[in-house]
């Protein structure tokens, strides 16, 4: 909102390891996972204010860290892996300092809002490795930057939306205007437009921003207005605020039978959000309204960079970009119709072959 290597496109996202509680961890017991001797392989994750169980960037990053820890035989705690949850921006620097004091070798900051805190800490602690996720810090040899070609997977989501809509009205809800959300906005719009042209039809794209990544109530209101304007597929790139969209979509669908042609769909973002899409229809059937999710492989990036660091090959001073090629971004299979899924995969192949150029900024 948000590497590489290593997932099939049909994958539905890494699942949290059983028994790992997603609880706040600023001030967590650092020896809770037992002692480890591999301090050079130790890693810590600093969340943004959305929390580690945000069904988005933070959760995906933590999943990647858990997977990395298991692959290295590490335990949660000192000399292993840990996360530090930030309730507000004022927690960023104290949490980083706590991770440094606890001896973690490689420290990840999840989200562009941590850029300043990570850059400052890296200058003070040159013996540590730092990673900024979803932004770029230049000129610091102990900082790696991880970014994603989210516009490409968003283009595929646009293809799916255009071929799924029955009303020929779809929507996009962004969190906060900026170069990161621009990727999702631009890619989705281009995918819808190109597909509509191929199908010989006109599809209206409703577009609105929340002005926040956490204001779920405001997003719920935006979604309600879009559904009232006949949108039946809405894609969000708005962090945890997107839970408001899911809530409103449930309100609509719970008044309809499961097989209703008036069913509305949500396209999730960053992690597989199908759990948020579960609901019971008016006729009592269990159903799901999460059509698919645009996956941002934060988990992939975290595991990749942490593994490099453990091998003494930390990519300090470099910008790593994770895209479709190694499934750093991709779509979940979700509830997309077979014929439409094939069209999305064709688009994927054409993007990789350079036959489709996806913009990184929305057209004005």
C-alpha positions in Angstrom: 0.0 0.0 0.0 2.2 -3.7 0.5 10.6 -9.9 -2.8 10.2 -12.4 -4.4 10.8 -15.4 -5.0 8.8 -17.9 -4.2 5.1 -18.3 -4.4 2.9 -19.7 -7.0 0.4 -17.3 -8.4 -2.4 -19.6 -7.2 -1.2 -19.3 -3.7 -3.6 -17.6 -1.2 -1.0 -16.1 1.0 1.1 -17.3 3.9 -1.0 -18.3 6.9 0.1 -17.3 10.4 1.9 -20.1 12.2 -0.4 -21.8 14.7 0.1 -20.7 18.2 1.6 -17.3 17.4 -0.5 -14.7 19.1 -0.9 -11.4 17.4 -0.6 -9.3 20.5 0.9 -5.9 21.1 4.5 -6.1 21.8 6.1 -2.8 22.7 7.7 -3.8 25.9 7.3 -7.5 25.2 9.4 -9.9 27.1 12.5 -10.3 25.0 13.4 -13.7 26.4 10.0 -15.1 25.8 11.1 -17.5 23.1 14.1 -18.9 24.9 17.8 -18.2 24.2 19.3 -18.4 20.7 23.0 -18.2 19.8 22.4 -16.9 16.3 22.4 -13.2 17.2 23.7 -12.2 13.7 20.5 -13.8 12.3 18.2 -12.0 14.7 15.5 -9.8 13.3 12.9 -7.4 14.6 9.9 -5.8 13.0 8.5 -2.3 13.9 4.9 -1.9 12.9 3.1 1.2 11.8 0.1 2.4 13.7 -2.3 -0.1 12.2 -1.0 -2.9 14.3 0.4 -6.4 13.6 -3.1 -7.9 13.0 -4.2 -5.4 10.4 -4.9 -7.9 7.7 -2.5 -5.9 5.6 1.2 -4.8 5.5 2.1 -5.4 9.2 0.5 -8.8 9.4 2.1 -9.9 6.1 5.5 -8.7 7.3 5.2 -10.6 10.6 4.1 -13.7 8.7 7.3 -13.4 6.7 9.4 -13.0 9.8 7.9 -16.0 11.4 8.6 -18.1 8.3 12.1 -16.8 8.2 12.6 -17.6 11.9 11.4 -21.2 11.4 13.7 -21.6 8.4 16.7 -20.6 10.5 15.7 -22.6 13.6 15.2 -19.4 15.6 12.8 -18.8 18.4 10.7 -15.8 19.2 12.6 -13.5 21.5 16.1 -12.3 22.1 18.6 -13.4 19.5 15.6 -14.7 17.4 12.7 -12.7 16.0 10.2 -10.3 17.5 7.9 -7.5 16.6 7.3 -4.1 18.3 3.8 -2.6 17.8 3.4 1.1 17.4 0.2 2.7 18.7 1.2 6.1 17.3 4.0 7.7 15.3 5.6 8.7 18.6 6.3 5.0 19.3 8.4 4.5 16.2 11.7 5.7 17.6 11.3 4.2 21.1 10.4 0.9 19.5 13.4 1.0 17.2 15.6 1.9 20.2 14.2 -1.0 22.2 15.0 -3.4 19.3 18.5 -2.1 19.1 19.1 -2.3 22.8 17.8 -5.9 22.8 20.5 -6.8 20.3 18.5 -7.5 17.1 20.8 -7.4 14.1 18.3 -6.5 11.3 15.4 -4.2 12.0 12.5 -3.8 9.6 10.2 -0.7 9.5 6.9 -1.5 7.9 5.4 1.3 5.8 6.5 4.7 4.6 5.5 6.4 7.8 8.6 4.9 9.5 11.0 6.3 6.9 12.3 9.2 9.1 12.7 7.1 12.2 14.5 4.3 10.3 16.8 6.7 8.5 17.7 8.5 11.8 18.3 5.2 13.7 20.5 3.9 10.9 22.8 6.9 11.2 23.2 6.3 14.9 23.6 2.6 14.8 25.9 1.8 11.9 26.5 -1.7 13.2 22.9 -2.7 12.6 21.0 -3.5 9.4 17.8 -1.5 8.7 15.1 -2.1 6.2 12.4 0.3 5.1 9.3 -1.4 3.5 7.4 0.5 0.9 9.7 3.6 0.6 13.3 4.4 -0.3 16.1 5.6 1.9 19.1 6.6 -0.2 22.8 7.1 0.7 22.9 4.9 3.8 24.9 1.7 3.4 23.2 0.0 6.3 19.7 0.5 5.0 17.9 -1.6 2.4 14.7 -0.4 0.7 12.0 -2.8 -0.4 9.3 -1.8 -2.8 6.7 -3.4 -4.9 5.3 -3.2 -8.5 1.8 -3.1 -7.1 0.5 -1.5 -10.3 0.9 -4.7 -12.2 -1.2 -6.9 -9.9 -3.7 -4.0 -9.6 -4.0 -4.1 -13.4 -4.9 -7.8 -13.2 -7.5 -6.8 -10.5 -8.9 -4.3 -13.0 -9.3 -7.1 -15.6 -11.2 -9.2 -13.0 -13.4 -6.3 -12.0 -14.3 -5.3 -15.5 -15.2 -8.9 -16.4 -17.1 -9.5 -13.2 -19.3 -6.4 -12.9 -22.9 -6.7 -14.0 -23.8 -3.0 -13.6 -20.7 -1.7 -15.5 -19.8 0.4 -12.5 -16.8 -0.4 -10.3 -15.0 1.6 -7.6 -11.6 2.3 -6.1 -11.1 3.6 -2.6 -7.7 4.8 -1.6 -6.3 5.6 1.8 -4.1 8.7 1.5 -2.9 10.2 -1.8 0.8 9.4 -2.4 3.1 7.6 -4.7 2.4 4.2 -3.1 -1.4 4.3 -3.4 -1.0 5.8 -6.9 0.4 2.4 -8.0 -2.8 0.6 -7.1 -5.1 3.4 -8.4 -3.3 3.7 -11.7 -3.0 0.0 -12.4 -6.6 -0.8 -11.5 -8.0 2.0 -13.7 -5.8 0.9 -16.6 -6.9 -2.7 -16.3 -10.5 -1.8 -16.2 -10.2 0.6 -19.2 -8.3 -1.8 -21.4 -10.6 -4.7 -20.6 -13.7 -2.5 -21.2 -12.3 -1.5 -24.6 -11.7 -5.2 -25.5 -15.2 -6.0 -24.5 -16.7 -3.1 -26.4 -18.4 -1.7 -23.4 -18.3 1.4 -21.2 -17.4 0.9 -17.5 -17.6 3.7 -15.0 -14.9 3.9 -12.3 -15.9 5.7 -9.1 -12.8 6.9 -7.3 -12.5 8.4 -3.8 -9.9 8.7 -1.0 -10.5 8.3 2.7 -7.7 10.6 3.8 -6.6 7.9 6.3 -5.4 4.3 6.5 -7.3 3.7 9.7 -10.7 5.5 9.4 -12.9 2.5 8.8 -16.1 4.4 9.6 -15.4 7.0 6.9 -14.6 4.3 4.4 -17.9 2.5 5.2 -19.7 5.7 4.3 -17.8 6.1 1.1 -18.6 2.5 0.2 -22.3 3.0 1.0 -22.4 5.9 -1.5 -20.6 3.9 -4.2 -23.0 1.0 -3.8 -25.9 3.4 -4.1 -24.4 4.5 -7.4 -24.6 0.9 -8.6 -21.0 -0.1 -8.1 -20.9 -3.9 -7.6 -17.1 -4.4 -7.5 -14.9 -2.1 -5.3 -11.1 -2.4 -4.9 -9.5 -0.7 -1.9 -5.9 0.3 -1.2 -6.6 1.8 2.2 -5.0 -0.3 4.9 -7.1 -1.2 7.9 -9.7 1.5 6.9 -10.7 -1.1 4.2 -12.5 -3.0 6.9 -15.2 -0.4 6.6 -15.7 -1.4 3.0 -16.0 -5.0 3.9 -18.5 -4.1 6.6 -20.7 -2.2 4.2 -20.6 -4.9 1.5 -21.7 -7.4 4.1 -24.7 -5.1 5.0 -25.7 -5.2 1.4 -25.2 -8.9 0.7 -26.8 -10.1 4.0 -30.1 -8.8 2.6 -29.8 -10.9 -0.5 -30.0 -14.6 -1.3 -26.6 -16.2 -1.9 -27.0 -16.5 -5.6 -28.4 -13.0 -6.2 -27.3 -11.2 -9.3 -27.2 -8.0 -7.2 -24.4 -9.3 -5.0 -21.5 -6.9 -4.5 -17.8 -7.8 -4.3 -14.7 -6.4 -2.7 -11.2 -6.8 -3.9 -8.8 -6.9 -1.0 -5.3 -5.6 -0.7 -1.8 -6.5 0.6 -2.8 -9.8 2.2 -5.5 -12.4 1.5 -8.5 -10.7 2.9 -11.0 -13.5 2.3 -11.5 -13.9 6.0 -13.0 -10.4 6.1 -15.3 -11.4 3.3 -17.2 -14.1 5.1 -20.9 -13.6 5.7 -24.3 -15.4 5.8 -26.8 -14.6 3.1 -30.5 -13.8 3.6 -31.3 -17.5 2.9 -28.9 -18.6 5.6 -26.1 -19.8 3.4 -22.4 -19.2 4.2 -20.8 -17.1 1.5 -17.9 -14.8 0.8 -17.7 -11.4 -0.9 -13.9 -11.1 -1.3 -13.6 -11.6 -5.0 -9.8 -11.7 -4.9 -6.9 -9.8 -3.2 -4.0 -7.9 -4.7 -1.2 -9.4 -2.7 1.8 -7.2 -1.7 4.5 -9.7 -0.8 5.8 -7.9 2.4 6.2 -11.4 3.8 8.2 -12.4 0.8 10.4 -9.3 1.1 11.0 -9.7 4.8 12.0 -13.4 4.5 14.2 -12.7 1.5 16.1 -9.8 3.0 16.4 -11.4 6.4 17.8 -14.6 4.8 20.3 -12.5 2.8 21.4 -10.8 6.1 21.8 -14.1 7.9 24.2 -15.2 5.1 26.2 -12.0 5.4 24.8 -10.6 2.2 22.6 -7.8 3.5 21.7 -5.6 0.5 22.6 -2.3 2.3 22.3 0.8 0.2 20.1 -1.0 -2.4 16.5 -0.7 -3.5 14.9 -4.1 -4.1 11.8 -4.1 -6.2 9.5 -7.1 -6.0 7.1 -7.7 -8.9 5.1 -10.3 -10.8 8.1 -12.3 -12.0 8.8 -13.8 -8.6 5.4 -13.3 -7.2 6.3 -10.4 -5.0 2.9 -9.1 -6.1 0.0 -11.3 -7.4 -3.7 -12.1 -7.2 -5.3 -14.7 -4.9 -7.5 -17.2 -6.7 -10.4 -16.2 -4.5 -13.9 -16.5 -6.0 -13.0 -15.3 -9.5 -14.8 -17.3 -12.3 -12.6 -19.7 -14.2 -12.9 -17.9 -17.5 -12.1 -14.5 -15.9 -9.2 -16.0 -14.0 -7.7 -17.1 -17.3 -8.0 -13.6 -18.7 -6.2 -12.2 -15.7 -3.4 -14.7 -16.1 -3.1 -13.8 -19.8 -2.7 -10.2 -18.7 0.0 -11.2 -16.3 1.9 -13.0 -19.1 1.6 -9.9 -21.3 2.9 -7.6 -18.6 5.9 -9.8 -18.0 6.5 -10.0 -21.8 6.4 -6.2 -22.0 3.3 -6.3 -24.2 1.3 -4.3 -21.6 2.8 -1.2 -20.0 1.2 -0.4 -16.7 1.3 3.3 -15.5 2.5 4.1 -12.0 0.5 7.3 -11.7 -3.2 7.8 -12.3 -4.2 9.8 -15.4 -5.6 13.2 -14.7 
